[in-house]
Amino acid sequence: MKMLLNHINHSSYRKPLIYCVSFLLVFLTDIAIIACGPEADPYDYYVSFFHNNLAENNAYQPFSFTGYTFVYDDNEPQSEPLINSSEWAGYFKGDVKVSDVAKVMYGLNAPTDSVVNAAYFSQKSKLPDSLTQNSFLKALQQKKYAGALAYYELAKKIEPEATVENQWDPQPRDTAKMISLANEASKLGSKETDSFLKLRYFYQAQRMFRYAGNRDKARNVYTTYIEKQPSASHVKGWSLSLQAGVEPDSVRSAYLFSRVFENYPERRIQAYRNYYYNHANASDVLKLAKNDSEKAVIYAIEGLGDPEYNINYLKEIYGCQPNSPVIGILLAREVNKLEEQFLDNKIDKRSSPILNPVKAYYYAYGFNYVDPEQAKSDKIARAHMADLSKFCEQVFTERKFKDYGLAKIVQAYLSWMLDDTKAGTVYLSQLDKVSLRNKLNDQKQIVKLLLTAQSIQKLDSLNEVTLLPLLQWLDKKVESEANAPKEVDNYMAYSTYSYRRFTGTARNFYQTVLAPAYYKQGYISKAAAAVVKGESLVAHKEWRDEVTTNFWQNYLRPGSVLKLIEWKNRSPNDPYLKLLTSNLAFYSNSNLYELLGTTYLREHQYQKAITALNRVGEAYSDSLAKNSFSSTEESDPFINQMADYPKVWTKAGSKGYNKLDFAKAMYALQRKMKTEPNNADHYFKYATALYNTGMHGNSWQFISYTWAAADAGRKKVHYYDDDYIQSINAEQYFLKARAVSNNTEFKAKCTFMAAKCRQKQIIKPEYYGNDYDKRIKKYAAEVRHNPFFEQLTVYSKTRFYKQAVNDCSYLRDFLKSR
């Protein structure tokens, strides 16, 4: 059996789950386990179409916006080992490869490193074969580089003292040894005439004093030997970072870290964190700035750390240094904040909750609460967009910022967010004669796609042709990402969408823009194809995301599934429809026919369900009906029990059913009810099976792919909730059984079962508002005044009635209140 959906991929969640449910096993199987859902992906938890990697390089990428983490990426923009290795290679004037330096200094395991040290320091052992041709080690053997070898020897002795191997259980530092090494480094540095080595000796001395806890001596080494030494080496920046860390004045410390932040990208994140650890007032730090450029950096750090709307930092930086590279990342941050706090909520309201299952569950399961602060938040967002657009107009008009075209793209995107298609189109047209970098041009195309879709009032074949070239362009971008290497390490790549931004854009467009539009116009099959089209090409063979899972499992009826099967097996000739349905190829016919069979079961079309489920395959269908809470029990939907809990799955002598067996049994009963209309047992058995397919029964998995305790008493959301939630059809057949029976015991039982069904139709109040206590009391009264309880008293002389009074507290409460 080929799996269509395994456990929902945690990477695809864009919001935290409100209630705990996770789908395990296969998309179209009927088993769901109650489990807590994953946490929100910190890189992909709101709907976004504005990419955060538009800068020419990744120098400030770690400071992109996310409301979940202090920095977007913990990886420094540049590699300190690579920078140091490059400086050493330069020191040897072309005789040494950078990679050879990196391998020896940073790439050896402990045993190999020990062998290398022994080979140099004692001459008693040979180098491993893998290092005999290493140009760095060869150079160190030359007499003219004896000074470098001496420094290397000391650096190797210092390295273990400067490294904490286990940060969770650090060993006590040998401060005496560290002080001794610091003194040795200072002594050798004082004697050294080579400026390259001299700087490094004093850096080693400074950090040994620092790690030993002697801050005064560490500061003295810096001010006496390093600060005024002319050097472009990044080691001086690392030394400045140490000096900032031992600076007693928090304001000056923050200022020094701002200098490290600007000039040494390999320590940028570290400097950023430490700047904030000082808790210094920005106005005080700014007083230490020597020029506008330094002020711009301080404003940049403050802006990159602000999670709230704030255009002031952008204005200040632009005033000080209008071509600062930080302007681009700050513009993107402000747009991303608006997406998180304004656009995401707007899409939730505009798009059917069908296409946002987290929101759908949130509303469905008793939490339909409207945040009274949202209107205020939206008003603030709109005001911020106006300010941001005004600033962008200035940037575009003055053209002091190198990527001034980005400002116009932002304006167009903000217009789309505000549903001002006309203004957005005008803004984009102003870029027609502006040369844009590839990333900016790509972002322009995304905004053009959004504005084009927004301008279409009705999705028909004519308008689909208009969208086609833009979607074909997006398709190529997604395909290129599917085969491209990751931009970042797995450490940051929390999900497929974190580093494949066009893939995320495609998902968001198809699932939150296009699919809702099709759904609202009644094109359900196209909506279903669109949500699948939005899935990641990287993951589609293994995962179905939560939007697809929710929509396909809960909102497709037989006609829509049949159309999807047709498209899957006969690719449409129409170019647009061919593109829209292309991802259907990743669904197996077994999966699709299982879904088709389930939709027929929901509509009580059991003969058609049999035909569909017969096409699933025996091995697959045999696995469909296991009790979700037991690995051994199977469900017998024809077991009738007075109390819903504990559930009785099978009894001695009864058998378990799968969906196909269930369909056959129910179809047989349908025929018997027609041929033997006065046989009460047929109606009762049929009603019992319908009741058991509800969430309270033992066979809910025949019509539902998920189950949650919070389903009990919720409002109807799905088309099959008449059975799954409210047992409306079961009630009707219990009453039919009662009507044709002459047995009072049996009539009492039918009446009690009808009462149980009616109880399921009483909706629990939603848990919000000051009047919740009043509403829950009303609900409690309703379930105790079930209209069938009064009818049940007619059978007060029966054994069943006495048993019901004994077992049902609601019935006893009703009798007491009469």
C-alpha positions in Angstrom: 0.0 0.0 0.0 1.4 3.4 -1.0 0.9 6.0 1.7 -0.7 9.2 0.6 -0.5 10.9 4.0 1.6 10.0 6.9 1.7 11.9 10.2 1.1 15.6 9.4 4.5 17.2 8.8 5.2 19.6 11.6 6.9 21.9 9.1 3.7 22.7 7.3 1.9 24.2 10.3 1.5 28.0 9.9 -0.2 28.5 13.3 -0.2 26.8 16.7 -2.9 24.2 17.0 -5.8 25.3 19.2 -6.9 21.7 20.1 -4.8 18.6 20.2 -5.2 16.5 17.2 -2.7 14.9 14.9 -3.4 12.7 11.9 -1.4 9.5 11.9 -1.1 6.9 9.2 -2.6 7.4 5.8 -4.5 10.4 4.5 -7.4 8.4 3.3 -7.5 5.8 6.1 -10.0 6.2 8.8 -7.7 6.0 11.8 -6.9 9.1 13.9 -5.1 9.1 17.2 -5.6 11.8 19.8 -2.3 13.6 20.2 -1.0 17.0 20.8 0.0 18.9 17.6 3.4 20.4 16.9 4.5 23.8 17.9 4.2 26.6 15.3 7.1 26.8 12.8 8.9 30.0 13.8 9.7 30.6 10.1 6.4 29.9 8.6 3.5 30.6 10.9 1.7 33.4 9.1 0.7 33.9 5.4 3.5 35.7 3.6 4.1 36.7 0.0 6.9 39.1 0.7 10.3 37.4 0.7 12.8 38.2 3.4 15.9 37.5 1.4 15.8 40.3 -1.2 19.2 41.8 -0.2 22.2 41.3 -2.5 23.9 39.2 0.2 23.0 37.6 3.4 24.9 40.0 5.7 21.8 40.9 7.6 19.6 37.8 6.8 19.8 36.6 10.5 17.8 39.6 11.5 14.7 39.0 9.3 11.4 39.1 11.1 10.0 36.3 13.2 7.8 36.7 16.2 9.0 33.5 17.7 12.8 33.8 18.1 15.2 36.6 19.0 17.1 36.2 15.7 15.8 34.5 12.5 19.0 32.5 12.1 21.7 31.7 14.7 24.3 31.2 12.0 26.7 34.2 11.6 26.5 35.8 8.1 30.2 34.9 7.6 32.5 32.1 8.8 35.1 33.1 11.4 37.2 30.0 10.7 37.1 30.8 6.9 38.1 34.4 7.6 41.0 33.4 9.9 42.2 30.7 7.4 42.1 33.2 4.6 44.2 35.7 6.6 46.7 32.9 7.3 46.8 31.9 3.7 47.5 35.5 2.8 50.3 35.7 5.4 52.1 32.9 3.5 51.8 34.9 0.3 50.2 32.4 -1.9 52.2 29.4 -0.8 49.3 28.0 1.3 45.7 27.1 0.4 42.9 28.4 2.5 41.3 25.0 2.7 44.6 23.5 4.0 44.7 26.0 6.8 41.0 25.4 7.7 41.6 21.7 7.8 44.5 21.8 10.2 43.2 24.6 12.4 39.5 23.6 12.5 38.9 20.3 10.8 40.9 17.7 12.6 39.5 15.3 15.2 41.2 15.1 18.5 43.4 12.0 17.8 44.6 13.4 14.4 45.3 16.8 16.0 47.4 15.1 18.7 49.4 13.3 16.0 50.0 16.5 14.2 51.2 18.2 17.4 53.5 15.3 18.2 54.9 15.4 14.6 55.8 19.1 15.0 56.7 19.4 18.7 58.6 16.1 19.3 59.5 14.9 15.8 58.7 11.4 17.1 55.8 10.6 14.8 54.8 11.0 11.2 51.9 12.9 9.8 48.9 10.9 8.6 48.9 10.3 4.8 46.0 12.7 4.4 48.1 15.6 5.7 51.5 14.9 4.2 50.7 17.2 1.2 49.0 19.9 3.3 50.5 23.2 2.2 50.0 24.9 5.6 51.9 22.2 7.5 54.6 22.2 4.8 55.0 26.0 5.1 55.3 25.8 8.9 58.3 23.4 8.4 60.2 26.1 6.5 62.8 28.0 8.5 61.5 31.4 7.3 58.2 30.7 9.0 59.7 29.7 12.4 57.8 32.6 14.0 54.5 31.3 12.7 55.3 27.8 13.9 56.1 29.2 17.4 52.8 31.0 17.5 51.0 27.8 16.2 52.5 25.8 19.1 51.3 28.3 21.7 47.8 28.6 20.0 47.5 24.8 20.3 48.3 24.9 24.0 45.7 27.7 24.5 43.0 26.1 22.5 41.8 23.6 25.1 41.6 26.3 27.7 39.5 28.6 25.5 37.0 25.9 24.5 34.1 24.6 26.6 33.4 21.1 25.2 30.1 20.6 27.2 28.2 23.8 27.7 25.6 22.0 29.8 28.2 20.6 32.2 31.3 22.8 32.0 34.3 21.7 33.8 36.0 24.1 36.3 38.5 26.3 34.5 42.2 26.1 35.5 42.6 29.8 36.0 46.2 29.5 37.1 47.1 27.8 33.9 45.2 30.3 31.9 47.0 33.2 33.6 50.3 31.5 32.9 49.4 31.1 29.2 48.3 34.7 29.0 51.6 35.9 30.4 53.5 33.7 28.0 51.5 35.1 25.1 52.1 38.7 26.3 55.8 38.0 26.6 56.1 36.5 23.1 54.0 39.3 21.7 56.2 41.9 23.1 59.3 40.3 21.5 57.6 39.6 18.2 58.3 42.1 15.4 56.0 40.6 12.8 52.8 42.7 13.1 50.6 39.8 11.9 51.8 37.5 14.7 52.1 40.2 17.3 48.4 41.0 17.1 47.5 37.4 17.5 49.8 36.9 20.5 48.1 39.8 22.3 44.7 38.6 21.3 45.5 35.2 22.9 46.8 37.0 26.0 43.6 39.1 26.2 41.2 36.2 25.9 43.1 34.1 28.4 43.0 36.9 31.0 39.3 37.4 30.1 38.4 33.7 30.5 40.4 33.5 33.7 38.2 36.3 35.1 40.9 39.0 35.2 39.0 41.7 33.4 41.4 44.5 34.3 44.4 42.8 32.7 42.3 41.8 29.7 41.3 45.5 29.2 44.9 46.6 29.7 46.2 44.2 27.0 43.7 45.7 24.6 44.3 49.4 25.3 48.1 49.0 25.6 48.9 46.7 22.7 46.0 46.2 20.4 43.7 49.2 20.2 46.2 51.5 18.5 48.0 48.9 16.4 47.2 49.6 12.7 45.7 46.4 11.2 42.9 45.4 8.9 42.9 41.9 10.4 39.6 40.6 11.7 41.5 39.5 14.8 41.4 43.1 15.9 37.6 43.0 15.7 37.5 39.8 17.8 39.7 41.6 20.3 37.3 44.6 20.2 34.5 42.2 21.0 36.3 40.9 24.1 37.0 44.5 25.1 33.3 45.3 24.8 32.5 42.4 27.0 34.8 43.5 29.8 33.8 47.2 29.6 32.2 48.1 33.0 30.1 51.0 31.5 27.1 49.4 29.9 26.6 52.3 27.5 30.2 52.2 26.2 30.0 48.4 26.0 26.9 48.7 23.8 28.7 51.2 21.6 31.7 49.0 21.2 29.4 46.1 20.3 27.8 48.3 17.7 31.3 48.7 16.1 31.8 45.0 16.1 28.3 44.5 14.6 29.1 46.8 11.6 32.6 45.7 10.7 32.8 42.1 11.6 29.9 40.0 10.2 31.4 36.8 11.6 30.6 38.2 15.1 27.5 40.2 14.1 24.9 38.0 15.9 27.1 37.8 18.9 27.5 41.6 19.0 23.8 42.1 18.4 22.9 39.9 21.4 25.5 41.5 23.7 24.3 45.0 22.7 20.9 44.1 24.0 22.2 42.3 27.1 23.6 45.7 28.2 20.1 47.2 28.3 21.6 50.6 27.5 19.4 53.5 26.4 19.9 54.1 22.7 20.0 57.9 23.2 23.0 57.5 25.5 24.7 55.1 23.1 24.2 57.5 20.2 26.1 60.2 22.1 29.2 58.1 21.7 28.9 57.8 17.9 31.6 59.7 16.1 29.7 60.3 12.8 26.4 59.6 11.0 27.6 56.3 9.8 28.0 55.0 13.4 24.7 56.5 14.3 23.1 54.6 11.5 24.5 51.4 12.8 23.1 52.0 16.3 19.7 52.8 14.8 19.9 49.7 12.7 20.5 47.5 15.8 17.6 49.1 17.6 15.4 48.7 14.5 16.3 45.0 13.9 15.4 44.2 17.5 12.0 45.9 17.5 9.1 43.5 17.0 6.5 46.2 16.8 5.6 48.5 14.0 8.2 51.3 13.8 9.2 53.4 10.9 11.3 55.8 12.9 14.5 53.7 12.7 14.1 53.5 8.9 13.8 57.3 8.7 16.8 57.9 11.0 19.0 55.5 9.1 18.0 57.0 5.8 18.8 60.5 7.1 22.2 59.4 8.4 23.2 56.9 5.7 20.6 56.7 2.8 22.4 53.8 1.1 22.7 51.7 4.2 22.2 48.0 3.3 20.1 47.7 6.5 17.3 49.8 4.9 16.3 46.8 2.7 16.1 44.3 5.6 14.1 46.8 7.8 11.6 47.5 5.0 11.1 43.7 4.7 10.7 43.4 8.4 8.0 46.1 8.5 6.1 44.3 5.7 6.5 40.9 7.4 5.1 42.4 10.6 2.1 43.7 8.7 1.6 40.2 7.2 1.7 38.6 10.6 -0.5 41.1 12.4 -2.9 42.3 9.6 -2.8 40.2 6.5 -3.0 36.8 8.2 -6.1 37.8 10.1 -7.6 39.3 7.0 -7.1 36.2 5.0 -8.6 34.1 7.9 -11.8 36.3 7.6 -11.9 36.4 3.8 -11.0 32.8 3.1 -13.4 30.1 4.1 -12.2 28.4 7.3 -12.3 25.3 5.3 -9.0 26.2 3.9 -7.5 27.0 7.3 -8.2 23.9 9.4 -6.6 25.3 12.5 -9.0 28.2 12.3 -11.8 25.9 11.4 -11.2 23.7 14.4 -10.8 26.8 16.5 -14.3 28.0 15.5 -15.9 24.6 15.5 -14.9 23.3 18.8 -16.4 25.9 21.1 -14.0 28.8 20.7 -15.8 31.1 18.3 -14.5 34.2 20.0 -13.9 37.5 18.2 -11.0 39.4 19.6 -12.3 42.9 20.5 -8.8 44.3 20.0 -8.5 43.2 16.4 -10.3 46.2 15.0 -8.0 48.4 16.9 -5.0 46.5 15.7 -6.2 46.7 12.1 -6.6 50.5 12.4 -3.1 50.8 13.7 -1.8 48.6 10.9 -3.5 50.7 8.2 -2.0 53.9 9.7 1.4 52.2 9.7 1.0 51.2 6.0 0.2 54.8 5.2 3.4 56.0 6.9 5.5 53.2 5.3 4.1 54.0 1.8 5.0 57.7 2.3 8.5 56.8 3.3 8.8 54.5 0.3 7.7 57.2 -2.0 10.5 59.4 -0.7 13.1 56.6 -1.1 11.9 56.0 -4.7 11.8 59.6 -5.7 15.2 60.6 -4.2 16.9 57.4 -5.4 19.7 57.7 -2.8 19.2 54.1 -1.8 20.7 51.7 -4.3 17.7 49.4 -4.4 15.2 52.2 -4.6 13.0 50.0 -6.8 12.2 47.9 -3.7 10.3 50.9 -2.2 7.9 50.9 -5.1 7.4 47.1 -4.8 6.6 47.6 -1.1 4.0 50.2 -2.0 2.4 47.9 -4.6 2.2 45.1 -2.1 0.7 47.3 0.6 -1.9 48.3 -1.9 -2.7 44.7 -2.6 -3.1 44.1 1.2 -5.5 47.0 1.3 -7.5 45.7 -1.7 -6.5 48.8 -3.7 -5.8 47.0 -6.9 -5.7 50.1 -9.0 -3.1 51.9 -6.9 -1.0 48.7 -6.7 -1.0 48.4 -10.5 0.0 52.0 -10.9 2.9 51.5 -8.5 4.2 48.5 -10.4 3.9 50.3 -13.7 6.4 52.9 -12.3 9.0 50.2 -12.3 8.7 49.5 -16.0 11.8 51.5 -16.8 13.7 50.6 -13.6 16.4 48.0 -13.8 15.9 45.6 -10.9 18.1 42.8 -9.5 16.8 39.3 -10.1 15.4 38.9 -6.6 13.6 42.2 -6.7 12.2 41.4 -10.1 11.0 38.1 -8.8 9.2 39.9 -5.9 7.7 42.2 -8.4 6.3 39.2 -10.3 4.8 37.9 -7.2 3.0 41.1 -6.5 1.9 41.3 -10.1 0.3 37.8 -9.7 -1.5 38.8 -6.5 -2.8 42.0 -8.1 -3.9 40.2 -11.2 -5.8 37.6 -9.2 -7.3 40.4 -7.1 -8.6 42.2 -10.2 -10.5 39.1 -11.4 -14.1 39.1 -10.2 -15.0 35.7 -11.5 -12.7 32.8 -12.2 -13.6 31.5 -15.7 -11.7 30.2 -18.6 -11.0 33.7 -20.0 -9.6 35.0 -16.7 -7.7 31.7 -16.1 -5.8 32.4 -19.3 -4.7 35.7 -17.8 -3.3 34.0 -14.8 -1.6 31.1 -16.7 1.7 32.8 -17.7 2.3 34.1 -14.1 1.5 30.7 -12.7 3.8 29.0 -15.2 6.6 31.4 -14.1 5.9 30.5 -10.5 5.9 26.8 -11.3 9.4 27.1 -12.8 10.6 28.9 -9.6 9.2 26.1 -7.5 10.8 23.4 -9.6 14.2 25.1 -9.5 14.0 25.2 -5.7 13.0 21.5 -5.5 16.4 20.6 -7.0 18.5 23.4 -5.5 20.8 22.9 -2.4 19.6 24.4 0.8 20.5 28.0 1.5 21.2 27.2 5.1 22.1 24.4 7.4 19.4 22.0 8.6 19.7 23.7 12.0 17.8 26.7 10.7 15.8 24.9 8.1 12.8 24.1 10.3 10.6 23.3 7.3 10.6 23.0 3.6 9.2 26.5 3.3 11.9 28.1 5.4 14.5 28.1 2.7 12.4 27.5 -0.4 10.5 30.7 -0.5 8.9 30.4 -3.9 7.5 27.1 -2.7 6.0 28.9 0.3 4.6 31.6 -2.1 3.0 29.0 -4.3 1.4 27.2 -1.4 0.0 30.5 0.0 -1.3 31.6 -3.3 -3.0 28.4 -4.3 -4.4 27.6 -0.8 -5.3 31.1 0.6 -6.1 33.0 -2.6 -7.0 30.7 -5.5 -8.7 27.8 -3.7 -11.0 30.0 -1.6 -12.0 31.9 -4.7 -13.0 28.6 -6.5 -14.8 27.3 -3.4 -16.9 30.4 -3.0 -17.9 30.2 -6.7 -18.9 26.6 -6.3 -15.9 25.0 -8.2 -15.2 22.5 -5.5 -13.1 20.2 -7.6 -10.9 23.0 -8.8 -10.5 24.2 -5.2 -9.4 20.7 -4.2 -6.9 20.6 -7.0 -5.6 24.0 -6.0 -4.9 23.1 -2.4 -2.9 20.1 -3.7 -1.1 22.2 -6.3 0.0 24.4 -3.4 1.9 21.6 -1.7 5.6 21.5 -1.7 7.1 19.6 -4.6 9.9 18.5 -2.2 7.5 16.8 0.2 4.5 15.8 -1.9 5.5 12.1 -2.2 5.4 11.7 1.6 3.3 14.4 3.2 0.0 16.0 2.7 -0.2 19.3 4.5 -3.0 20.3 6.9 -5.0 22.4 4.4 -5.2 19.5 1.9 -5.9 17.0 4.6 -8.7 19.0 6.1 -10.3 20.1 2.8 -10.2 16.7 1.1 -11.2 14.7 4.1 -14.1 16.9 5.2 -15.5 18.9 2.3 -15.4 16.8 -0.8 -18.5 15.0 -2.0 -18.8 12.1 -4.4 -19.1 14.3 -7.6 -16.0 16.3 -6.7 -14.0 13.2 -6.0 -15.1 11.6 -9.3 -13.9 14.7 -11.2 -10.5 14.6 -9.4 -10.2 10.9 -10.4 -11.0 11.8 -14.0 -8.3 14.6 -14.0 -5.8 12.4 -12.3 -6.2 9.6 -14.9 -6.7 11.7 -18.0 -4.7 14.9 -17.9 -6.8 17.8 -19.2 -6.0 19.3 -22.6 -6.6 22.8 -21.4 -3.1 24.3 -20.4 -4.4 26.1 -17.3 -6.3 23.1 -16.0 -3.4 20.8 -16.8 -1.2 23.0 -14.6 -3.7 23.3 -11.8 -4.2 19.5 -11.6 -0.6 18.4 -12.1 0.0 17.4 -8.5 -2.9 15.0 -8.6 -0.5 12.5 -10.2 1.0 11.9 -6.8 -2.3 10.4 -5.5 -2.8 6.7 -6.1 -6.1 5.4 -7.4 -6.5 3.3 -4.3 -6.4 6.4 -2.1 -8.9 8.3 -4.3 -11.3 5.4 -4.5 -11.1 5.0 -0.7 -12.1 8.6 -0.3 -14.8 8.2 -2.9 -16.2 5.2 -1.0 -16.1 7.2 2.3 -18.1 10.1 0.8 -20.7 7.6 -0.4 -20.9 6.1 3.1 -21.5 9.6 4.4 -24.4 10.1 2.0 -25.8 6.6 2.7 -25.2 5.6 -0.9 -24.0 2.2 0.1 -24.3 0.4 -3.2 -22.0 3.0 -4.8 -19.7 2.8 -1.8 -19.3 -0.9 -2.4 -18.4 -0.3 -6.0 -15.8 2.4 -5.0 -14.3 0.4 -2.1 -14.0 -2.7 -4.2 -11.5 -0.7 -6.3 -9.3 0.1 -3.3 -7.6 -3.3 -3.1 -8.0 -6.0 -0.5 -4.8 -5.5 1.3 -5.6 -1.8 1.8 -9.3 -2.2 2.7 -8.6 -4.9 5.3 -6.7 -2.3 7.3 -9.3 0.3 7.4 -11.5 -0.4 10.4 -9.2 -1.2 13.3 -10.3 0.3 16.6 -8.2 3.5 16.9 -7.7 2.9 20.6 -6.6 -0.7 20.4 -4.2 -2.7 18.2 -6.3 -5.8 18.5 -10.0 -4.9 18.6 -12.1 -4.2 15.5 -15.4 -2.3 15.4 -18.8 -3.9 15.2 -21.1 -1.0 14.3 -24.2 -3.0 15.1 -23.6 -3.3 18.8 -26.2 -1.3 20.8 -25.3 -0.1 24.2 -27.1 2.0 26.8 -24.1 4.1 27.8 -21.7 5.5 25.3 -18.7 5.0 27.5 -16.8 2.8 27.9 -17.2 1.9 24.3 -17.9 -1.7 23.4 -16.0 -2.5 20.2 -16.9 -6.1 19.7 -18.7 -8.8 21.7 -18.1 -12.5 21.9 -19.4 -13.9 18.6 -19.5 -10.6 16.8 -17.0 -9.6 14.1 -15.1 -6.6 13.2 -16.0 -4.6 10.0 -14.0 -2.6 7.6 -15.6 0.1 5.4 -16.4 -2.3 2.6 -18.0 -4.8 5.0 -20.0 -2.0 6.6 -21.2 -0.8 3.2 -22.4 -4.3 2.2 -24.2 -4.7 5.5 -25.9 -1.3 5.3 -26.9 -1.9 1.7 -28.4 -5.2 2.7 -30.4 -3.5 5.4 -31.6 -0.8 3.0 -33.0 -3.5 0.8 -34.6 -5.4 3.7 -36.3 -2.2 4.9 -37.9 -1.9 1.5 -39.0 -5.5 1.2 -40.0 -5.9 4.9 -41.2 -2.4 5.9 -42.8 -3.6 9.1 -39.8 -5.4 10.5 -38.7 -3.2 13.4 -35.4 -5.0 13.8 -34.1 -3.8 10.4 -34.8 -0.2 11.3 -33.2 -0.6 14.8 -30.1 -2.3 13.4 -29.7 0.4 10.7 -30.2 3.2 13.3 -27.7 1.6 15.6 -25.1 1.5 12.9 -25.7 5.2 12.0 -25.5 6.1 15.7 -22.1 4.3 16.0 -20.7 6.2 13.1 -21.0 9.3 15.3 -18.1 10.5 17.3 -19.7 9.0 20.4 -20.0 5.5 18.8 -17.6 2.7 18.1 -17.4 3.1 14.3 -16.9 6.8 13.8 -13.9 6.0 11.5 -16.3 4.8 8.8 -17.3 8.4 8.0 -14.7 10.6 9.7 -10.9 10.6 9.4 -10.4 12.4 12.7 -11.8 12.3 16.2 -11.5 14.8 19.1 -13.1 14.8 22.5 -14.1 18.4 21.7 -16.4 17.2 18.9 -19.0 16.4 21.4 -21.7 19.0 21.3 -20.0 21.3 18.8 -21.8 23.1 16.0 -22.2 21.4 12.6 -19.3 22.2 10.4 -19.1 19.3 7.9 -21.8 18.0 5.6 -21.7 14.6 7.3 -22.2 16.1 10.8 -25.8 15.1 10.8 -24.5 11.6 11.6 -21.0 12.3 13.1 -22.1 15.0 15.6 -25.8 15.1 15.9 -27.2 11.6 15.1 -30.2 13.1 13.3 -30.6 10.2 10.9 -30.2 7.6 13.6 -33.0 9.3 15.6 -35.3 9.0 12.6 -34.7 5.3 12.2 -35.0 4.6 15.9 -38.4 6.3 15.8 -39.4 4.2 12.7 -38.4 1.1 14.6 -40.6 2.2 17.5 -43.5 3.0 15.2 -43.7 -0.5 13.6 -43.1 -2.5 16.8 -45.8 -3.8 19.2 -43.3 -4.8 21.9 -43.3 -2.2 24.8 -39.8 -3.2 26.0 -38.5 -2.6 22.5 -40.4 0.6 22.2 -38.9 1.8 25.4 -35.4 1.0 24.1 -36.1 2.8 20.8 -37.4 5.9 22.8 -34.3 6.0 25.0 -32.0 5.7 21.9 -33.9 8.5 20.3 -33.3 10.6 23.5 -29.6 9.9 23.2 -29.7 11.1 19.6 -31.6 14.3 20.5 -29.1 15.0 23.2 -26.3 15.1 20.6 -28.2 17.8 18.8 -28.0 20.2 21.7 -25.1 22.5 21.1 -22.7 23.3 23.9 -22.1 27.0 24.5 -18.9 28.5 23.4 -16.4 29.2 26.1 -16.1 33.0 26.0 -17.8 36.1 27.2 -19.1 37.2 30.6 -22.4 35.4 30.1 -20.8 31.9 29.7 -22.0 30.7 33.1 -25.5 31.7 32.2 -25.3 29.9 28.9 -23.8 26.7 30.3 -26.6 26.5 32.9 -29.1 26.8 30.1 -27.4 24.0 28.2 -27.4 21.8 31.4 -31.1 22.4 31.7 -31.8 21.5 28.0 -30.0 18.1 28.2 -32.0 17.3 31.4 -35.3 18.2 29.7 -35.0 16.0 26.6 -38.4 15.8 25.0 -38.1 12.0 24.6 -37.7 11.6 28.4 -41.4 12.6 28.8 -42.3 10.0 26.1 -40.2 7.4 27.9 -42.3 7.7 31.0 -45.1 6.0 29.0 -43.1 2.8 29.4 -42.4 3.2 33.1 -43.6 -0.4 33.8 -40.9 -1.9 31.6 -37.7 -3.5 32.7 -35.8 -1.3 30.3 -37.2 1.9 31.8 -36.1 0.9 35.3 -32.6 0.1 33.9 -32.5 3.4 32.1 -33.5 5.4 35.3 -30.8 3.5 37.2 -28.1 4.2 34.5 -28.9 7.7 33.2 -28.4 10.5 35.6 -29.9 13.0 33.1 -33.1 11.0 33.1 -33.2 10.9 36.9 -32.7 14.7 37.0 -35.6 15.1 34.6 -37.9 13.0 36.8 -36.9 14.9 39.9 -37.8 18.2 38.2 -41.2 17.2 37.0 
